């Protein structure tokens, strides 16, 4: 049996930053952890599952004594913000009502959606739900990622592919995916395509190359632990 590990969890605290950045005493920790998950679920339903379909890839959460800061990574920041900031104001108001805290929302633009594992997975799932040919879809998406500058990509589908009675797995792999190298920047996502004949799991790995110090414009936050760091070689 292969010993499988989540590519992001494998690197957290070494080359990847935590997606929730805050400290809490033992009595409050569980409550805040559940609240984080509620915020992520709410934003996903609001922005991804219905209009405006803002292509949100990831949500980072930071807390201070006074404020709850939500960082939304999206390929369409204009749809999250809305005309004259109407959408983001409504979302802020709803999150304040949900959590009872002072909330501020910041958008981080994803410049190349073809290199983001979550957005690739969501796109594949959407096309599978519309009964597109799964082989053609994964081939097209893998080639688009490589054209956009990825060093390697792997896409795996599992379930009743093509409506067949027996479930099976199908995958495509282009370039290299060094899963055991901590220094390798591997983006991973799991999504589900809900079809009339059952759910199909979509797993996507995208290898961007080795970690380097981030350029100043790419830094998401000044909070402690908010930026990945390259590991020194000894």
N, C-alpha and C positions, 0 to 999 in steps of 0.2 A: 504493500500500500504506500502511495506517495504521502509524505508528510507536508500537508499544505498549510500555508500561513497567509494571512491577509497582507498584501504588499504595503498598505499604509500603516497598519498596526505594527508591522515589523520594523518600521523606520521612525515611529513616533519617539520624540525625545533625543534622537540621534541626528537624523538629517531632516526630519519633518516636524513642524510645530503642531501642537494640539489644536483641535478645532473649537474647543471651549476653553477660554483662558480666564480663570478666576480662582479665588481661594475662598473656602467656607469652613466654619467649624463643623465638627462631626454631626451635630444635631440638625444642621441645615443642608448638609451635602446631598442627601437623597432627594429632598424637596426641589432643590435647584437643578439637579440632574434631570428629573422628570420634567421640570419647566423648560429646560433646554430642548428636550425632545418634542414637547408640545409646540414650541416656537418653530422648530424645523418642519414639523408636520403641517402646521398652519400655513407657513410661507410656501411650502411645496404645493399644497392644495390650491392656495390663492393665486400663485403666479405660474405654476406649471400645468396644473390639471384643468384649468379653465382660462378663458380670456383674461389677461392679454397674452398668455403663452410666452412668457418672457425668457425662456431658455435659461433658467437658474441652475447652475452647476453645483454650487456649494454654499453653505451658510456657516460663518464663523461667529462666535458669540464671546463678548468680553463683558465683564462686570466690574464696576467699582462700587463704592458705598452709595454714591449718588445716582449712578446711571447704568442702564443696560444698553450695550452697544451691539448692534447686529450688522455684520458685514456680509453683503449679498454679492456673490460672484455670478455675473450674468453676461450673456452674449448680446442682450438687447437692453441696455440700461435705460434707453428712452421710454420703453414700455413699463419698466418698474417705476420710473419717476412720474410719467404721465404728463399731460398738458399743464404747464405752470405748476408742476409738482403736486397735482391733485391726487394721483395714485399713491405716491409715497406718504403723503399726509394722512390719507385714509388708512393705509397699512400701519403707520405709526400709532394712530389712534386706536385701531383694533388690537394691536399688540399691548398697548398700555392698559386697555380694558381686560385683556386676557391675563396679564401678569400682575397688574396693579403697581407697576414701576414706571419710572421715567425712562422712556425708550428713545434712542436715536438710531437711525438707519443710514448706512453708507453703502453705495454701489461701487463695485470693482468690475471694470469691463474686461471680458475675455476677448482678446483681439482675434484669436483664431479658433473658432468652435470645432474645426476639424481635428484639433490636437487635444481636445478635452474628452476624457474617457466617458464621463457621465453623459455629455451631450451626444456623443457618438452612440452610446447605448440607448438613449431615449429616442433618437432618430430611427434606429433599427427597429426598436419595439413598436414605434408608431407605424412603420411600413409593414411590419409583420401582421399587425392588427388589421391592415387594409388588404391582406392576402397577397402581398408581393412575394416573388420568388426569393426564398431565404438565401440561396446560394449567390444569386446576383447581388442582393442587398449587401451581404457581408463582404463580398469581393470589392464592390464599389466603395464601401466605407473604408476598408483597409487601404485600398490604393489612394484614396483621397487623403488619408492621414499621412501616408508616406510622402505624397506629393507636397503636403503642407510643411514637411520638415521633420517628421518623426524618425527616430533611428530604428524603431521596430514597433510592430503592432500585432496583437493576437486577439481574435474575437471567437468566442465559443457560445454556441446555442445548444440548449438542452430542453427536450420536451417532445410533444407530438408534432414534429416538423412536417409541414405539408399536409397536416390532417391525418397522418398515418396512425394506425391502431396502436403500434408499439412505439414507445418513446425512445429517443436515441440522442446522441450528441454529434454535433458537427462543428468543426473549427477551421479557421484560416490563420496562417502565421506568415508574416512578412518581416524581414530584417531580424534583429536579435532582441531577445527579452531576457536580460540577466537578472532573474528573480532572486538569486542568493547574494547579490552584491549590494551591500548597504549603501554604497556610494552612488549607485545607479538611481536616477530619478524616474521611477515607474509609477504612472498614474493608473489607478484601477477603479472600476465601477461595476456594480451589479444592478441590473434593472429587469423588469418583467414585462412581457408582452401578453396582454389578456385577449386571447382569441376565442372564437366560438367553440373550438374543440379543446380548450384548456389553456393553461398558462405556459409560456415558453420563457425560460431563463436566458438572459443575455449577459455575458461577462466580457468585459473589454479591458485589455492591458495596453498601455501606450508608453513606450520607452523614449524619453526626451534626451537622453545623454547623461553624463555625470553631473553631480551637483557642483555649482560654482557659487561664489558670493553673489547675492542678488544686486542688480543695478539699483540705484537709489529710487528710481521711478517705480520699481516693482515691489517695493516694501509695502505690505498691506497695513501694518500697524506698528506703533512704537512700543507696544506692551511687551512685557518680559516673555521670552519664548515665542514671539510671534513671527520670527523669521527662521527659515531653515538655515543650517550652517554646514559647510563642508567639513568633513572629518580629516584631521591632520594625519599624514602617513608617518609612521615611525620606522 
